Amino acid sequence: MLHTMSTTAEASCGRSAAEVNEEIRALWRRSGGILTSEQRAVYQRLVMEWAAAAPMPRRSV
């Protein structure tokens, strides 16, 4: 399921890494693989959101 791009932090709070990843993939599909400067800014925001939502790997002790 594709979602429209959210442009505010409030709209994106609490999304899973998988949901954000799908939005990143949709952005690349729509762009045809070449991002405009505006799309790059959206991509950077999405990557930061994805990193914050991605689970941290467990370290063995």
N, C-alpha and C positions, 0 to 999 in steps of 0.2 A: 504494500500500500504506500503510495507516494503522498507526502504531505507538502503543503506550501511552505516556503521559507519563512521562518519567523525572524523578525529583525530586532526584537527586544529581549532582554534577559528575562523579564517576567514570563514571557510566553514559553521560554525554554527551560525554566526551572523544573527540576525533578524528572527530566527525561532520561531514559536509559541510554547507555552507550550504543546499543543496537539501534535505537530510534534515531539518534544523532548521526550514526554511521549511514543509515538509509538516506537521510537528508543530504549528507555529503555526496553519496553516490548519485543521487538525483540531480544535484547541482552539476556534477561532472557530465552526466548524460545530457542535460539541457544545454550545456555550454559547447558540446561537441569536442571537449578536450582542451579548449582554449578559454581561459578565464579572463574577463575584463577586469579592470582595476577594482570596480565595485564588487564583482563576484569574488575576487581574491580576498577582499576585506571580509566578506561573508564566510568564505572558506576558512580563513584564519580564526574567526570567531567560533565557527563550528568545531574546528580541531581542538581549540581550547576547551570548549564545552564537552567534547567527546573525552578528552584526557581527564577532565574532572569527574566524569561519570563512569569511566572504565574502572573495573575492580582492580585493586592493587594485588599483584601476585604474592602469594605467601612465601615467606622465606623459611627454610628448614633450619633448625638450630641443633 
